[in-house]
Every structure is written in structure tokens, then in C-alpha cells.
Amino acid sequence: QLQLQESGPGLVKPSETLSLTCTVSGGSISSSSYYWGWVRQPPGKGLEWIADAYSGGITYYNPALSSRVTISVHTSKNQFTLRLSSVTAADTAVYYCARHVEDDSGSSHWIHPWGQGTLVTVSS
Amino acid sequence: QSVLTQPPSVSAAPGQKVTISCSGTSSNIGSNYVSWYQQLPGTAPKLLLYDNNRRSSGIPDRFSGSKSGTSATLAITGLQTGDEADYYCGTWDSSLTIGVFGTGTKVTVL
């Protein structure tokens, strides 16, 4: 069964770049019809979709974060990464990596499965 | 910032039914299917429903969904203490070209 696991620093200083890696096991990241993405959840708050990437190169970014975010897929390692630059305390959150499924019509989208999440705190 | 609106909380006694609404716009719910997620305390969200009303593997038929226009609804019947969790709706926004979630609803079993 497909599993995703986040890894990266749990503490990042303000103005620096947050970098996270998601390792996919139990399946290939090159599979068609799947995007690979990141969702975050500030403590005590709701979910926010950050970015998606398709192994073929297509990417989607949340407009509110697009100037600071880069998502990349590394098929040879079965991993994908997130980079968020110029972080502030507002970027403190649990970051989840996940598989984003889109059907052939393009109008059906869902997220399954999710990684367990990793807390990233922005503080000096 | 959440694009879809849900009630902050709903509650009912064990065995009863609760419904959770999710309100959006023509660019998201109005033109795309809706999915629903359950987040138990301290855990990652889990897919409950997709395509408005199709249950994910292993999800009991006590969970059902519907959609009409720019709104969707999740219903939980035969409420159990194990259903206490936060529930989120989600869909694609064709204008933003990114996924969007609801504000989240906390279900309490009285």
C-alpha cells in the first residue's frame, strides 16, 4: 500500500528557506493520473493547499504563496520536495505531503493518502 | 485562508444523525466534485468521500454525501463516540487552479 513520509528540519529561522522532502513507498511517483502535493495546517487552524506537481512537469501553486514556493518531483528517488522562502512565524504549521488524484474529466480531485505530517516552527 | 464555508461545530447524541454543510462558489463546488476528510485529534486527515458521495475504502455507509449547486453536505448517521473529529470538505477551484478546503467542522458526540 502506498505510503508517504515527510522529512526535514523542525525549526527554521525567520527569513530563511523551509525545505521538506516527501518519500513515497509502495508505488511509483511516475504513475499517471496522480499529482504529488503539500498541504499545511497552522496549530489549531484549518487546512491550506500549498502546491501540486505532476511527474511530467506540470505544477500548480496556491496564488497566496506562489512567489515563495517551489515544488519539485524527483522520479529517480521516488521523492518530491517543497521549498518555501522568506518564512515568517505565520508559516509555522504541520506540513503534510499527499497524493492528489485527478480523474480523466479533470473535475474530480481528491487527496489520498496523506503523510503523517511534520511540524515546522519558524522562530529565531 | 479557507475558500469554502462550513459551520464551526455540530453535535448530537450517540446513535443520532448530524449533517455538515459546505458552501462554495461556481468556480469550485459549482463546477467540480467534492471530497470529505476526517481528522481525528493529533492525526493526519483521512479521505472519507470523493466524487461527492463515493466512500473511500473501509468507510462505513453511515457516512454519506451529496451536492447541489454550489453547496455540499456530509451526513453521519448512527453517530458513535469514535466519530468525534474535525471534518473538512475539499474540491478544486478552476479559477485559482489549486485545491481548496472548507473551514472545518468539529463534531461532538454528547
Interface residues (C-beta under 8 A of the other chain):
Chain A: G37 V39 G46 L47 E48 W49 A51 D52 Y60 Y61 N62 P63 A64 Y96 H100 V101 E102 D103 S107 S108 H109 W110 I111 H112 P113 W114 G115 Q116 G117
Chain B: Q1 S2 S31 N32 Y33 S35 Y37 T43 A44 P45 K46 L47 Y50 D51 S56 Y88 G90 T91 W92 L96 T97 I98 G99 V100 F101 G102 T103 G104
